Amino acid sequence: MKASLRELAEAAGLLLEWENSDGEHCQLSEQAQRNLLEALGYSTSSKSAMEEGLQRLHAPRSPAEWPPLLTADCDTPIPLPSPLPPGTAFTLQLEQGGSKQGYLDDGGAVPSITEIGYHQLQVADTELTLAVAPHQCYSLSDASGEITPRLWGLAAQLYALRRPGDGGIGDTLALEQCVLHAAEQGADALAISPTHAMFSADPERYSPYSPSTRLLYNVLYSAAETLLGETSVHDAQARNGLQAELRRLEADDYLDWPEAARVKLSWLRYLYDDFMAREDDEAQTLHREMQAFRRAGGALLEDHCRFEALQRELGPGDWREWPEELRDPASPKLAHFAETRADEIGFHAFLQWITADGLSRAQRTARESGMAIGLIADLAVGADAGGSQTWSRPTDMLEGVSIGAPPDLFNAHGQDWGLAAFSPDGLKRSGFRSFIDMLRSAFAHAGGVRIDHILGLLRLWLIPRGAPPTEGGYLRYPLDDMLRLVALESWRHRGIVIGEDLGTVAPGFRERLTARGILGMQVLWFEQDEAHNFLAACDWNPHAMATSSTHDLPTVAGWWAGRDIEWRSRLGLLKETQSAESERLARRKERAKLAATLGLLGVKPTTETLEAADIPASQVLDACARHLAATPAPLLLLPVEDALGLEEQANLPNTVDEHPNWRRRWASDANDLLTSDEVRQRLAALTRARKSTSPGKPSRSALFGKSTHE
């Protein structure tokens, strides 16, 4: 029984042994194996049940059992899922047009293919898609034409941006304004918080990292003025009669997501009705554009819009509690619902259209303003289990488990993020459709993508529903397939890729990312040696993006002032062995070490120089910017909070309502955000430091990438 349990667990993709963040050897207990297998749909109740599970997991035995899509590297022979005789004839229909005929080589593999793309392979009376990928992603060298790029950009929380008339939520027009001013300061990129679709009928759920679906966009970020004009928007708002409430929301320092969403969706509905009733030439042109957008979105878009309409009718909640006939997007009952609610479904398609158009305009503005990259989209690690992605494509997602993290130095009890994960088996059976759609959505209006918790492409820590994070375990994912698809979509969209590789990292994983041309992440607070001294700039990784902080960590000014300690102490988030006083004392020592590394003390910190670390935050901010600029990182992203010198961070992990997560708005309008003398001087110094190394000649891929990769 034990051997069968282990065999089933390994076949199902469970990782039975691993190293934790301290390098200690860990094993997955038999009980944890059983719990996870049951959650994954494999019974362990008897030997025969486990044997049945193993049968379901066997490798393909014939072409009839092959998956619909195989991935491969260009210029490399392609082995098939099950053996065929050498010399078997095949035909390859190339995505770019034309076809190739050939024969399997002596090893039974398809000979190497030079053209990247999604090609159709016909062999042994079977047809499947071959996704042939470049060996590396589109790179910063390709984007900039420099052999050794030294680019910089800003990182912004999109909702925090302001502009007159935004109704209390940062939007794509404010983003466009921010892009213009960042480009004027010399920035080549603007990384933004996730723009994934949320829940229109349930705006209480607003964490950008817990979306309804990662395949579409958050319509609350729309700025309809850019498509339909300010007059149309003002008329709709006037008919709505909520102008005073809009102005109140705009003036608030904190975003009231539920109220701002209610008000915005209310006047957008008036705008939609007005737009659909118009018959002038301009409106007819726009109607055709919207219909073209809707046709291009296909079932993916329609299913999400139907989900939104259903949730509005049935009320906020989990779709798994809906009437059974409405849980299946393909049911006759659902088709009847779509017919009778066509206008409501059309409204949600309209919202997706104006949002996608706004993001596209912002990226176009970025490139026209001289940015080498432009927007960098943020791709969340999972989706809300009760959202439209799990409803519309349930076989692509895992049910009964949630994504989290094992215990580590910062979280002794592990973490449960409450997010639904892709099913490795479901992805293969569907030809990776949802993974590809997700990448295309992220790249569509951006010059780069940051993949949150990219460690999940290799393994995810999954927790059975109702169990604590300590009873979770790692599930393996098809890393090579997913990295190839990332590289392929990266080149098709001419977008760079950044992988957030912070946490418990498997040995050799970062090297595999580097080999694929994916930038890792290095954060100031973590770049320390074994003695906990901050690293000199020259010792940073030349294959990773550099930043001072992230949305989950203290800002530079906040860390320097100890605001994070104040928050954790106030909310009872300190460990039993910690006190606010001990943390403040430790921080004073850390401040001295940082000041020494930044060259603000002139000597290594000693007891006598600790007091000398009481340096104005503005000097520390300037020094941090210079320090990051001096690293060999090919890209530096400075959070807007650290450009402005703000103390408060966007999100405080392990809190929900206790801290204003994802709600803080910046004081200045987007047009004025970067205009103060202090900020302009800080960014100008950063630009000078980054450009101090002369750019090299354009890389070969920059010169020849278009003809080679299209």
C-alpha positions as MATLAB code, in Angstrom:
seq = 'MKASLRELAEAAGLLLEWENSDGEHCQLSEQAQRNLLEALGYSTSSKSAMEEGLQRLHAPRSPAEWPPLLTADCDTPIPLPSPLPPGTAFTLQLEQGGSKQGYLDDGGAVPSITEIGYHQLQVADTELTLAVAPHQCYSLSDASGEITPRLWGLAAQLYALRRPGDGGIGDTLALEQCVLHAAEQGADALAISPTHAMFSADPERYSPYSPSTRLLYNVLYSAAETLLGETSVHDAQARNGLQAELRRLEADDYLDWPEAARVKLSWLRYLYDDFMAREDDEAQTLHREMQAFRRAGGALLEDHCRFEALQRELGPGDWREWPEELRDPASPKLAHFAETRADEIGFHAFLQWITADGLSRAQRTARESGMAIGLIADLAVGADAGGSQTWSRPTDMLEGVSIGAPPDLFNAHGQDWGLAAFSPDGLKRSGFRSFIDMLRSAFAHAGGVRIDHILGLLRLWLIPRGAPPTEGGYLRYPLDDMLRLVALESWRHRGIVIGEDLGTVAPGFRERLTARGILGMQVLWFEQDEAHNFLAACDWNPHAMATSSTHDLPTVAGWWAGRDIEWRSRLGLLKETQSAESERLARRKERAKLAATLGLLGVKPTTETLEAADIPASQVLDACARHLAATPAPLLLLPVEDALGLEEQANLPNTVDEHPNWRRRWASDANDLLTSDEVRQRLAALTRARKSTSPGKPSRSALFGKSTHE';
ca = [
       0.000    0.000    0.000;
       2.792    2.429    0.891;
       4.644    1.795   -2.360;
       1.404    2.294   -4.322;
       0.679    5.525   -2.456;
       4.133    6.868   -3.228;
       3.870    5.766   -6.852;
       0.493    7.470   -7.262;
       1.709   10.633   -5.526;
       4.743   10.897   -7.798;
       2.691   10.143  -10.926;
       0.187   12.845   -9.935;
       3.034   15.356   -9.685;
       3.415   15.716   -5.929;
       6.909   16.586   -4.774;
       7.766   14.143   -1.996;
      11.077   15.727   -0.979;
      12.390   19.287   -1.116;
      14.559   21.824    0.678;
      12.964   24.622    2.688;
      14.119   28.241    2.791;
      16.754   27.333    5.392;
      18.171   24.552    3.220;
      16.696   21.837    5.425;
      15.494   18.561    3.922;
      11.709   18.133    4.038;
       9.420   15.214    3.215;
       5.727   15.105    2.414;
       4.009   12.957    5.026;
       1.808   10.043    3.995;
      -1.240   11.810    5.407;
      -0.448   14.954    3.435;
      -0.015   12.809    0.318;
      -3.456   11.291    0.875;
      -5.102   14.635    1.559;
      -3.633   16.253   -1.536;
      -4.353   13.266   -3.778;
      -7.976   13.232   -2.642;
      -8.199   16.983   -3.328;
      -6.722   16.406   -6.791;
      -9.348   13.757   -7.533;
      -7.395   10.552   -6.880;
      -8.808    8.182   -4.300;
      -6.423    6.508   -1.854;
      -9.102    4.457   -0.103;
      -7.849    1.130   -1.459;
      -5.102   -0.419   -3.519;
      -7.477   -0.908   -6.444;
      -8.527    2.761   -6.271;
      -4.903    3.846   -6.401;
      -4.206    1.502   -9.302;
      -7.162    3.055  -11.118;
      -5.620    6.472  -10.498;
      -2.310    5.304  -11.920;
      -4.087    4.079  -15.036;
      -5.532    7.548  -15.544;
      -2.050    9.032  -15.329;
      -0.237    6.747  -17.752;
       1.793    8.225  -20.590;
       0.209    8.250  -24.073;
       0.494    4.841  -25.711;
      -0.599    5.834  -29.210;
      -1.239    8.963  -31.321;
      -4.923    8.758  -30.386;
      -3.932    9.658  -26.804;
      -1.579   12.506  -27.677;
      -2.316   15.956  -26.240;
      -3.550   18.619  -28.704;
      -0.378   20.733  -28.369;
       3.329   19.990  -28.034;
       5.991   22.582  -27.315;
       9.460   22.554  -28.789;
      12.552   24.700  -29.134;
      13.471   25.916  -32.593;
      16.486   24.258  -34.222;
      16.017   21.182  -32.004;
      14.586   17.750  -32.962;
      11.102   17.240  -31.528;
      10.370   13.888  -29.840;
       6.775   12.692  -30.028;
       4.699   11.664  -26.973;
       4.793    7.985  -27.938;
       7.105    6.159  -30.371;
       6.503    6.020  -34.102;
       8.775    4.221  -36.573;
      11.689    6.226  -38.004;
      10.922    7.323  -41.535;
       7.208    7.893  -40.864;
       5.988   10.657  -43.178;
       4.627   13.917  -41.769;
       3.312   17.241  -43.035;
       3.760   20.534  -41.233;
       1.437   23.438  -41.987;
       3.345   26.573  -40.986;
       1.525   29.360  -39.168;
       3.035   31.935  -41.510;
       1.793   30.034  -44.541;
       3.167   27.215  -46.625;
       3.917   23.670  -45.603;
       6.772   21.233  -45.182;
       6.860   17.503  -45.800;
       9.379   15.204  -44.225;
      10.107   11.998  -42.376;
      10.766   11.235  -38.728;
      14.487   10.872  -38.023;
      16.293    7.777  -36.781;
      15.104    8.503  -33.229;
      11.474    8.834  -34.285;
      11.551   12.627  -33.786;
      10.395   15.448  -36.034;
      13.555   17.068  -37.458;
      14.328   20.538  -36.095;
      12.217   23.493  -37.247;
      13.655   26.984  -37.637;
      10.384   28.926  -37.880;
       8.841   29.849  -34.528;
       5.064   29.847  -34.172;
       2.045   27.598  -33.798;
       2.250   25.055  -36.616;
      -0.042   22.122  -37.453;
       1.622   18.709  -37.518;
      -0.049   15.844  -39.396;
       1.464   12.426  -38.752;
       0.101    8.873  -38.410;
      -3.476   10.019  -39.092;
      -3.224   12.468  -36.208;
      -3.115   16.274  -36.178;
      -1.804   18.438  -33.362;
      -0.314   21.881  -32.805;
       3.443   22.309  -32.517;
       4.329   25.450  -30.561;
       7.898   26.102  -31.654;
       9.604   28.655  -29.432;
      12.780   30.724  -29.612;
      15.436   29.718  -27.120;
      15.099   33.008  -25.238;
      12.478   35.657  -24.591;
      12.523   39.045  -26.245;
      15.181   40.885  -24.274;
      16.063   44.353  -23.066;
      18.827   44.347  -25.670;
      16.256   43.611  -28.339;
      14.023   46.405  -27.031;
      16.751   49.022  -26.621;
      19.259   48.049  -29.307;
      22.020   48.066  -26.662;
      24.309   45.135  -25.934;
      24.482   46.099  -22.262;
      21.234   47.881  -21.445;
      21.051   50.190  -18.448;
      17.425   51.213  -18.508;
      15.224   52.491  -15.717;
      11.545   52.959  -15.104;
       8.927   53.548  -12.435;
       6.512   51.138  -10.768;
       3.015   52.496  -10.092;
      -0.186   51.343   -8.459;
      -2.659   52.197  -11.199;
      -5.592   52.806   -8.851;
      -3.504   55.365   -6.901;
      -3.153   57.747   -9.849;
      -5.333   60.852   -9.926;
      -6.818   63.125  -12.546;
      -9.785   65.505  -12.451;
     -12.917   63.573  -13.326;
     -11.632   60.097  -12.502;
     -14.459   59.435  -10.035;
     -12.099   58.275   -7.305;
     -10.264   55.491   -9.178;
      -7.041   55.822  -11.140;
      -7.746   55.043  -14.794;
      -6.124   54.581  -18.179;
      -6.225   58.309  -18.967;
      -4.342   59.126  -15.761;
      -1.967   56.315  -16.714;
      -1.407   57.908  -20.105;
      -0.580   61.214  -18.414;
       1.817   59.510  -15.999;
       3.535   57.752  -18.889;
       4.142   61.074  -20.659;
       5.786   62.681  -17.637;
       7.841   59.589  -16.795;
       9.147   59.534  -20.359;
      10.060   63.225  -20.100;
      12.191   62.364  -17.066;
      14.067   59.671  -19.010;
      12.147   56.544  -17.986;
      11.971   53.663  -20.448;
       9.268   51.724  -18.604;
       6.287   52.071  -16.309;
       5.368   48.896  -14.441;
       1.769   48.871  -13.239;
      -0.284   46.869  -10.773;
      -2.465   44.059  -12.196;
      -5.304   45.079  -14.509;
      -7.131   41.734  -14.353;
     -10.923   41.604  -14.443;
     -12.637   41.805  -11.073;
     -16.275   41.411   -9.961;
     -18.597   44.196  -11.142;
     -21.443   42.891   -8.971;
     -19.212   42.374   -5.936;
     -16.784   45.319   -5.655;
     -15.971   44.398   -2.051;
     -13.517   41.973   -3.653;
     -10.895   44.381   -4.950;
      -7.442   42.943   -4.275;
      -5.691   43.155   -7.667;
      -4.010   39.816   -6.948;
      -7.321   37.956   -6.422;
      -9.068   38.559   -9.759;
     -12.178   37.008  -11.214;
     -10.127   36.126  -14.290;
      -6.638   36.838  -15.564;
      -7.844   36.592  -19.164;
      -9.572   40.020  -19.316;
      -9.426   43.494  -17.760;
     -10.673   45.484  -14.778;
     -13.353   47.733  -16.277;
     -13.143   50.170  -13.358;
      -9.869   51.381  -14.887;
     -11.661   52.469  -18.059;
     -11.588   56.099  -19.196;
     -14.453   56.377  -21.673;
     -13.515   59.970  -22.543;
     -10.731   58.764  -24.840;
     -13.186   56.896  -27.074;
     -16.507   58.676  -26.668;
     -15.443   62.192  -25.680;
     -15.810   64.262  -22.528;
     -19.211   65.636  -23.554;
     -20.766   62.164  -23.737;
     -19.272   61.222  -20.384;
     -20.463   64.430  -18.698;
     -23.951   63.997  -20.150;
     -24.147   60.436  -18.791;
     -22.960   61.577  -15.375;
     -25.486   64.408  -15.361;
     -28.321   62.005  -16.185;
     -27.037   59.791  -13.401;
     -27.265   62.689  -10.930;
     -24.238   61.652   -8.876;
     -21.808   64.475   -9.673;
     -21.502   65.516   -6.042;
     -20.691   61.946   -5.026;
     -18.110   61.699   -7.807;
     -16.355   64.833   -6.585;
     -16.382   63.522   -2.995;
     -14.817   60.262   -4.054;
     -12.165   62.082   -6.081;
     -11.165   64.230   -3.109;
     -10.662   61.305   -0.725;
      -7.149   60.151    0.178;
      -8.375   56.551    0.277;
     -10.132   54.715   -2.500;
     -13.591   53.546   -1.493;
     -13.745   50.641   -3.936;
     -17.363   49.550   -3.332;
     -18.846   53.043   -3.558;
     -16.586   54.229   -6.383;
     -17.422   51.083   -8.351;
     -21.162   51.491   -7.771;
     -21.118   55.094   -8.937;
     -18.888   54.516  -11.960;
     -20.802   51.491  -13.224;
     -24.038   53.422  -12.769;
     -23.094   56.306  -15.055;
     -21.308   53.966  -17.471;
     -24.630   52.210  -17.953;
     -26.204   55.526  -19.012;
     -23.254   56.102  -21.323;
     -23.712   52.669  -22.903;
     -27.431   53.239  -23.479;
     -26.715   56.615  -25.068;
     -23.975   55.144  -27.234;
     -26.099   52.247  -28.474;
     -28.942   54.646  -29.343;
     -26.737   56.914  -31.455;
     -27.034   56.625  -35.242;
     -24.588   59.292  -36.448;
     -21.653   58.309  -38.671;
     -19.078   58.530  -35.895;
     -21.179   56.303  -33.647;
     -21.725   53.775  -36.423;
     -17.975   53.530  -36.937;
     -17.465   52.966  -33.225;
     -20.285   50.394  -33.161;
     -18.454   48.436  -35.859;
     -15.193   48.673  -33.907;
     -16.874   47.379  -30.766;
     -18.462   44.490  -32.661;
     -15.088   43.625  -34.180;
     -13.589   43.636  -30.686;
     -16.365   41.363  -29.494;
     -15.897   38.926  -32.381;
     -12.143   38.827  -31.770;
     -12.775   38.117  -28.080;
     -14.802   35.062  -28.988;
     -16.097   32.650  -26.364;
     -13.530   33.856  -23.828;
     -15.032   37.358  -23.790;
     -18.649   36.207  -24.083;
     -18.328   33.773  -21.182;
     -16.915   36.446  -18.884;
     -19.647   38.916  -19.859;
     -22.296   36.259  -19.226;
     -20.728   35.553  -15.839;
     -20.907   39.252  -14.973;
     -24.562   39.376  -16.016;
     -25.362   36.227  -14.038;
     -23.703   37.540  -10.910;
     -25.594   40.804  -11.190;
     -28.851   38.869  -11.395;
     -28.137   36.216   -8.765;
     -26.253   38.478   -6.375;
     -22.688   38.437   -5.064;
     -21.353   35.064   -4.082;
     -19.687   31.938   -5.333;
     -20.862   30.491   -8.662;
     -20.543   27.008   -7.171;
     -23.651   27.851   -5.154;
     -25.691   28.819   -8.236;
     -28.457   26.564   -9.595;
     -26.803   23.568  -11.198;
     -27.973   24.386  -14.726;
     -26.195   27.788  -14.536;
     -22.859   26.387  -13.429;
     -22.154   25.112  -16.941;
     -21.466   27.833  -19.546;
     -22.499   25.399  -22.291;
     -25.898   24.480  -20.820;
     -29.159   25.200  -22.709;
     -30.366   27.156  -19.667;
     -27.358   29.427  -19.960;
     -27.940   29.902  -23.692;
     -31.518   30.976  -22.943;
     -30.273   33.358  -20.272;
     -27.856   34.915  -22.779;
     -30.691   35.493  -25.249;
     -32.918   37.193  -22.707;
     -30.091   39.301  -21.192;
     -28.348   40.269  -24.414;
     -28.312   43.975  -23.520;
     -26.747   43.373  -20.114;
     -24.115   41.081  -21.622;
     -23.459   43.684  -24.313;
     -22.884   46.288  -21.610;
     -20.072   44.234  -20.092;
     -18.535   43.679  -23.529;
     -18.671   47.460  -24.037;
     -16.811   47.957  -20.745;
     -14.081   45.518  -21.789;
     -13.766   47.305  -25.120;
     -13.204   50.787  -23.689;
     -10.796   49.415  -21.054;
      -8.682   47.535  -23.586;
      -8.646   50.611  -25.815;
      -7.440   52.777  -22.906;
      -4.593   50.406  -22.069;
      -3.630   50.262  -25.733;
      -3.562   54.068  -25.937;
      -1.352   54.299  -22.856;
       1.157   51.841  -24.335;
       1.103   53.635  -27.682;
       1.759   56.925  -25.896;
       4.668   55.350  -24.026;
       6.349   54.172  -27.216;
       5.660   57.409  -29.078;
       7.215   59.287  -26.146;
      10.468   57.399  -26.604;
      10.181   54.631  -24.032;
      12.041   51.495  -25.114;
       9.617   49.259  -23.209;
       6.579   51.219  -22.094;
       4.069   49.537  -19.833;
       5.027   46.413  -17.899;
       1.903   44.446  -16.986;
       1.668   42.429  -13.782;
       0.414   38.845  -14.013;
      -1.109   37.519  -10.776;
      -0.259   33.970   -9.650;
      -3.860   32.754   -9.451;
      -7.531   33.635   -9.688;
     -10.387   33.786   -7.213;
     -11.941   30.300   -6.983;
     -15.383   31.875   -7.257;
     -14.585   33.944  -10.346;
     -15.347   33.749  -14.024;
     -12.120   31.963  -14.975;
     -12.928   28.899  -12.868;
     -16.576   29.044  -14.012;
     -15.883   29.320  -17.727;
     -12.974   26.860  -17.845;
     -13.271   24.573  -14.822;
     -11.277   21.713  -16.343;
      -8.259   24.024  -16.694;
      -8.299   24.798  -12.956;
      -7.858   22.786   -9.781;
     -10.784   22.466   -7.375;
     -10.421   21.779   -3.659;
      -6.969   23.306   -3.168;
      -5.630   26.847   -2.911;
      -2.247   28.392   -3.648;
       0.000   29.417   -0.783;
       3.547   29.211    0.498;
       5.329   26.859    2.909;
       6.668   28.075    6.259;
       9.749   30.270    5.901;
      11.794   32.865    7.752;
       9.096   35.544    7.392;
       5.990   33.355    7.855;
       6.539   30.591   10.378;
       3.120   29.057    9.731;
       3.153   29.384    5.955;
       0.638   31.306    3.860;
      -2.704   30.531    2.217;
      -3.504   33.022   -0.539;
      -6.930   31.539   -1.218;
      -6.369   31.428   -4.986;
      -7.263   28.796   -7.568;
      -4.396   27.283   -9.526;
      -4.109   25.859  -13.010;
      -4.451   22.097  -13.297;
      -1.240   20.733  -14.877;
      -3.206   17.869  -16.429;
      -6.014   20.213  -17.478;
      -3.548   22.539  -19.193;
      -2.057   19.682  -21.213;
      -5.468   18.297  -22.174;
      -6.660   21.704  -23.389;
      -3.486   22.503  -25.319;
      -2.498   25.105  -22.691;
      -5.319   27.341  -23.969;
      -5.866   29.284  -20.724;
      -2.151   29.751  -20.118;
      -1.673   31.070  -23.659;
      -4.749   33.305  -23.409;
      -3.484   34.659  -20.100;
      -0.085   35.522  -21.598;
      -1.704   37.166  -24.616;
      -3.972   39.258  -22.414;
      -0.969   40.431  -20.384;
       1.230   41.218  -23.391;
      -1.545   42.710  -25.538;
      -1.128   46.310  -24.343;
       2.340   46.255  -22.781;
       6.024   46.122  -23.636;
       6.719   43.630  -20.880;
       5.161   41.345  -18.316;
       6.085   40.700  -14.706;
       5.042   37.168  -13.718;
       4.120   37.147  -10.046;
       5.528   34.130   -8.157;
       7.146   32.694  -11.274;
       8.297   29.867   -9.021;
       4.835   28.450   -9.718;
       5.842   27.510  -13.260;
       7.951   24.782  -11.650;
       5.963   23.978   -8.510;
       3.150   25.438   -6.456;
       2.488   24.973   -2.753;
      -1.116   23.781   -2.674;
      -3.266   23.493    0.431;
      -6.363   21.273    0.701;
      -9.476   23.311    1.430;
      -9.874   23.810    5.174;
      -6.339   22.682    6.048;
      -3.606   24.953    7.442;
      -0.728   25.916    5.103;
       1.632   23.599    7.000;
      -0.365   20.626    5.670;
       0.131   21.610    2.055;
       2.631   20.292   -0.438;
       4.283   21.064   -3.755;
       2.690   20.085   -7.064;
       4.938   19.972  -10.132;
       4.060   21.895  -13.283;
       5.308   21.388  -16.877;
       8.048   24.007  -16.598;
       9.697   23.444  -19.983;
       6.376   23.679  -21.819;
       5.371   26.832  -19.977;
       8.753   28.535  -20.417;
       8.639   27.815  -24.146;
       5.171   29.343  -24.399;
       6.318   32.388  -22.411;
       9.260   32.836  -24.805;
       7.056   32.378  -27.867;
       4.436   34.891  -26.748;
       7.186   37.259  -25.593;
       8.587   37.384  -29.135;
       5.193   37.536  -30.817;
       4.341   40.618  -28.748;
       7.871   42.087  -28.547;
       7.685   42.159  -24.769;
      10.301   41.508  -22.098;
       9.639   39.138  -19.195;
      10.403   39.623  -15.498;
       9.923   36.756  -13.063;
       9.197   37.506   -9.405;
      11.478   34.835   -7.952;
      11.338   35.728   -4.251;
      10.632   33.027   -1.676;
      11.656   29.378   -1.390;
      13.490   28.868   -4.684;
      14.356   25.394   -5.957;
      18.062   24.798   -6.684;
      18.966   25.734  -10.243;
      15.641   27.444  -10.943;
      17.044   30.954  -11.344;
      19.653   29.615  -13.757;
      16.870   28.169  -15.901;
      15.124   31.538  -15.973;
      18.349   33.242  -17.016;
      18.881   30.677  -19.770;
      15.438   31.599  -21.127;
      16.174   35.320  -21.021;
      13.774   35.978  -18.119;
      14.924   38.639  -15.660;
      14.741   37.749  -11.979;
      14.051   40.312   -9.267;
      16.419   41.727   -6.699;
      15.084   43.929   -3.916;
      17.251   46.258   -1.837;
      16.122   44.801    1.486;
      17.142   41.266    0.498;
      20.490   42.039   -1.157;
      22.662   41.289    1.861;
      25.664   39.085    2.551;
      25.946   36.358    5.203;
      26.835   38.994    7.824;
      23.631   40.879    6.921;
      25.516   43.802    5.423;
      23.898   45.355    2.368;
      25.682   44.412   -0.849;
      27.790   46.878   -2.754;
      26.217   47.902   -6.045;
      28.826   46.014   -8.064;
      27.844   42.726   -6.385;
      24.260   42.738   -7.641;
      23.097   40.263  -10.279;
      23.459   41.418  -13.903;
      20.634   39.059  -14.959;
      17.893   40.451  -12.726;
      15.841   43.606  -12.457;
      16.710   45.850   -9.507;
      14.254   47.686   -7.273;
      14.211   49.387   -3.898;
      10.997   47.678   -2.729;
       7.745   46.002   -3.729;
       4.068   46.573   -2.953;
       4.295   44.039   -0.084;
       7.358   45.625    1.558;
       8.164   48.932    3.269;
       9.001   51.959    1.178;
      12.484   53.398    1.693;
      11.170   56.360    3.698;
       8.825   54.068    5.635;
      11.607   51.608    6.452;
      13.909   54.453    7.481;
      11.198   55.867    9.793;
      10.177   52.433   11.101;
       6.586   52.757    9.870;
       6.417   49.038    9.119;
       7.385   48.268   12.715;
       4.679   50.635   13.976;
       2.057   48.919   11.841;
       3.071   45.386   12.782;
       3.237   46.291   16.454;
      -0.146   48.028   16.393;
      -1.831   45.093   14.624;
      -0.200   42.334   16.669;
       1.815   40.981   13.743;
       5.122   40.745   15.578;
       6.365   37.281   16.548;
       6.225   36.189   20.184;
       9.970   36.678   20.463;
       9.748   40.236   19.127;
       8.756   43.554   20.649;
       8.410   46.958   19.099;
      11.383   48.186   21.113;
      13.649   45.300   20.073;
      12.626   45.793   16.456;
      13.412   49.510   16.624;
      16.831   48.781   18.106;
      17.546   46.245   15.373;
      16.376   48.741   12.761;
      18.839   51.361   14.034;
      21.657   48.911   13.383;
      20.250   48.059    9.969;
      19.944   51.742    9.138;
      23.604   52.237    9.948;
      24.558   49.315    7.714;
      22.487   50.672    4.842;
      23.903   54.168    5.345;
      27.420   52.727    5.226;
      26.737   50.829    1.998;
      25.215   53.950    0.479;
      28.311   55.947    1.379;
      26.486   58.188    3.824;
      28.743   57.377    6.802;
      32.123   57.045    5.197;
      33.076   54.189    7.514;
      31.666   50.816    8.420;
      29.116   51.146   11.207;
      30.253   50.786   14.781;
      28.520   51.467   18.078;
      29.812   55.034   17.882;
      28.434   55.630   14.396;
      24.928   54.272   14.950;
      23.661   57.723   15.882;
      25.220   59.053   12.700;
      22.665   57.034   10.757;
      20.040   59.609   11.712;
      20.175   61.115    8.243;
      17.251   62.895    6.578;
      15.117   60.508    4.557;
      15.512   62.656    1.439;
      19.273   62.005    1.452;
      18.689   58.287    1.900;
      16.220   58.263   -0.992;
      18.701   60.022   -3.273;
      21.486   57.677   -2.206;
      19.314   54.597   -2.753;
      18.471   55.770   -6.257;
      22.165   56.291   -7.030;
      23.024   52.918   -5.481;
      20.451   51.059   -7.571;
      21.492   52.967  -10.681;
      25.101   51.855  -10.163;
      24.226   48.145  -10.127;
      24.825   46.022  -13.244;
      21.088   45.267  -13.416;
      19.951   45.899  -16.995;
      16.695   47.382  -15.694;
      15.939   49.391  -12.574;
      12.330   49.953  -11.493;
      11.856   52.604   -8.829;
       8.461   52.503   -7.079;
       6.646   55.825   -7.361;
       6.442   55.832   -3.559;
      10.260   55.938   -3.417;
      10.466   58.569   -6.129;
       8.117   60.740   -4.050;
       9.539   59.805   -0.638;
       6.288   58.376    0.776;
       6.295   56.362    3.991;
       3.261   54.115    3.525;
       3.359   50.856    1.568;
       0.568   49.673   -0.732;
      -0.139   46.366    0.997;
       0.666   44.917    4.416;
       0.676   41.099    4.166;
      -1.421   39.110    6.637;
      -3.987   41.907    6.921;
      -7.368   42.469    5.280;
      -9.244   45.483    6.644;
      -6.830   46.356    9.448;
      -4.535   48.176    6.995;
      -5.761   50.207    3.966;
      -4.434   47.688    1.444;
      -4.776   48.721   -2.223;
      -6.610   51.905   -1.213;
      -4.073   54.718   -0.839;
      -4.188   57.394   -3.529;
      -1.351   59.778   -4.251;
      -1.899   63.432   -3.392;
      -0.953   64.994   -6.733;
      -2.638   64.607  -10.099;
      -0.826   62.433  -12.631;
       0.209   65.563  -14.535;
       1.920   66.963  -11.421;
       3.113   63.748   -9.776;
       6.765   64.000  -10.863;
       7.129   67.771  -11.168;
       8.499   68.827   -7.769;
      12.139   69.950   -7.728;
      13.107   67.143   -5.350;
      11.611   64.415   -7.521;
      12.937   65.863  -10.773;
      16.441   66.103   -9.341;
      16.254   62.536   -7.990;
      15.166   61.131  -11.320;
      17.633   63.265  -13.265;
      20.473   61.907  -11.132;
      19.170   58.406  -11.727;
      19.133   59.001  -15.483;
      22.698   60.302  -15.457;
      23.922   57.335  -13.429;
      22.165   54.804  -15.655;
      23.500   56.384  -18.842;
      27.054   56.751  -17.556;
      27.957   53.546  -19.399;
      27.880   54.097  -23.129;
      25.490   51.809  -24.962;
      27.050   49.095  -27.079;
      26.176   48.114  -30.601;
      22.733   46.670  -31.263;
      22.461   42.959  -30.503;
      22.128   40.542  -33.388;
      18.583   39.654  -32.319;
      17.693   43.349  -32.281;
      18.989   43.704  -35.833;
      17.622   40.477  -37.255;
      14.873   39.488  -34.811;
      12.002   40.544  -37.032;
      12.939   38.423  -39.999;
      14.107   35.538  -37.819;
      11.166   35.393  -35.436;
       8.117   36.396  -37.451;
];
